[in-house]
Each structure stands twice: as C-alpha cells, then as structure tokens.
Amino acid sequence: GIAFVAPSSWTDLGPTGMRAANYAFGPIEGEKDSATMAVYFFGQHSGGGVMDNIERWIGQMKTADGKDPHPSAIRQELTVAGMAAHVVEVAGTYAAGGMMGSPTTPKENYRLTAVVLEGPGGNVFFKLTGPIKTAQKMSETFAAVLLNVKKSEGAM
C-alpha cells in the first residue's frame, strides 16, 4: 500500500526471500563493506508489533565497549503521508546474520537505522545496516526517501 523511489546512488538488488526490496550503497572511502537497506512486508497484522521490532533491532547491537545499546539508541516518531513512522538509530557492534537460529557474525563500527511504517495494508519494515560512515551517508538519502513515501493507488 506504499510507493517510494530509491535514490540512483543505491544499487537495486531486487527482492530476495522475505525481503520485498533490497538495496546496497557504497562502500565509501576507508570502509570495505557496503551498507544495505532491506524492506520487508508480511501483510496486514503480520511481522510483529512496532515496539517488538524496535526492541529486536536494538538487541542486534552492542555499544563499542560491549554494553547495552538501549541508552544510546535514538528513537523518533513522525508522520509521513498520514502514516505513522517509528524510527530507531544505533551504532556499535552489529550481530549480522542469525536468521533462523544460525550463528551471528559481529561487525564492529556499524550503524543501524530502522523504521516501522504503519502502511495502509500493514506495517512496512525498513532496515539499513552498514559500516558507520557508509551507513550514515545512505541514512541521509534514506531520510529523503522516507519523507517522500506515498500511499499507493487503491490504498486505504
């Protein structure tokens, strides 16, 4: 029930598995990994609640000194095209992977920016992760994308 336009600086990797859309950016100078933006949509009343997802995403991070990232997590709520958007940003060591109980790989000096957008057909989940500088740059363009999300034709 939503539409958005990805920036031309992002590489469209297409949908995969549970991802409705998948993008990459970078890396920028001094970093070896790209940042990625995964977009998930599971249908109405699926995918978990807003706070459950935000808590899970924060839990995938640790501060640089290995501590709980909750105190440093930045949370924000805004309205985009009449839809509530819940944003969380946190930096530190990211526990990459871990799908379906598989082991995680710690990625130091990473940043996570994630959004739950309460779309007309159900929640849409955006999750951006990557090395700090590359993810910061992608996050800046993502902010413009998010602010320009529209309800799709036929959406309630």
N, C-alpha and C positions, 0 to 999 in steps of 0.2 A: 503493500500500500504506500510505498515511498519511492521517490526517484532522486538521484543525485548524480553529479558529474564529477568524475575523478580528474584531478589535475593531469596535464600532459606530462608532467615530470614523474608521475608514477607509472610503473610497468604493470599492465593488467595481466595477471597470471591465470585469470579465469576461475570459475567455481571448481572446488575440489571437495570431495567428501561432504562434511557438514557445512562447509563454507559456501555461502551464496555468492560471494565475490572475494577476491584475493588480490592484493596489490603489493608491490615492492618499490622501495626508493633507496637510492644510494648504492654503496656507502659513500660518505663524504670523506674528504682527505683526513688521514690519520686513523680511520677506523676500517676494519676488514669485513664486517658484516653489513648487509642491507637492513633496513627497517622494513617491517611488514605490517599491512593492515588487513585483517580478516574481518569479514562481515558475515554474521550468522542470522538466520531467520528460521525458526522452528514451527511457526504457525501460531494461531491465537491460543493463549493460555498454555504455551509450552516454552521451554527454555529456562524456567526458573524465574523467580521474582527479582525485582530491581536490586534490593539490598543483598540478596543471596549471591548474585553475580558480582556485585562490587566487593563484597567480603572475600569471595573466592579469588578475584583478581588481585586484591591487596595481599592475600595469603600466598600468592605465587612469587612474591618479592620478599627480600630481606634488605635491611639497610647495609651500607658498605661495611659496617662493623658487625654484621650478622644479627642485628636486633630486629624487633618487631617494627614493621614499616607503618603501622597504623598512625602513630603520631605525626609522621611526615607526609602522609597521603593528603593530597589536595582534592577536595570534593567541591563540586559546583552543580547547581541546578539551573536550567534555563528553559525557555520555551522557544521552539523552532516551528514555524508554520502551524501554530496551535497545538503542537505536540510537546510533552514533557521530555526533556533530555537530562539524564543523570550522568555526570562526568566524574572520573577519578583519574588522578595522575600521581605516579610514584616512581622514584628512581632507586637503584641499588642493584642487588644481585637477583636476576630473574631465573626462576626454575623452569627452563624451557622443556617442552615435551610433556611427558607424563600422561598422555592420552590413554584411556582405558587401562590405567594401572601400570603403564610402562614407566621405567625409570626416567627421572628428570636430569637435565644437564644444566649445571649452574653457569649463568652468563653474567659476569661482573660488569659493572658500569653500564647498566642497561636502564632504559626508561620504558614505562608502560603508561599509555593513555587509553582509557576505555570509556565507552558510552553505552548506556541503555537508552534507546529512543523508543518512547511509547507510541508506536505507529498505529494507524487505524486498523490494521489487520493483525496486530500483535507486536510484541517487543522485537526490535531490531538491535542486534548487538554488534558494536564496532570495537575491535581490539587492535591497538597499534603497539608493537614492541620493537626494540632495536637498541643498538649502542646509543649512548646518551646524545651525542651531537647529531647523529643521523636521525634518530627518533625525534629529537627536538625540532629539526627542520621539517620533517614530514608532519609532525604535530601542528606546526604553524599553518601548513597548507590544509591540513585536515580541519582546522578550526573554520576556515573559509568554506570548506565543503559542507560541514555540519550546519553552519548558519544559512546555507542555501538549499538545504533539503526541502523538497516539496512533497505534498501528498500526491500520489499518482491518480490518474483518471479513474473514476469509479470507486475511489477510496472513501470511506465514511469520514 
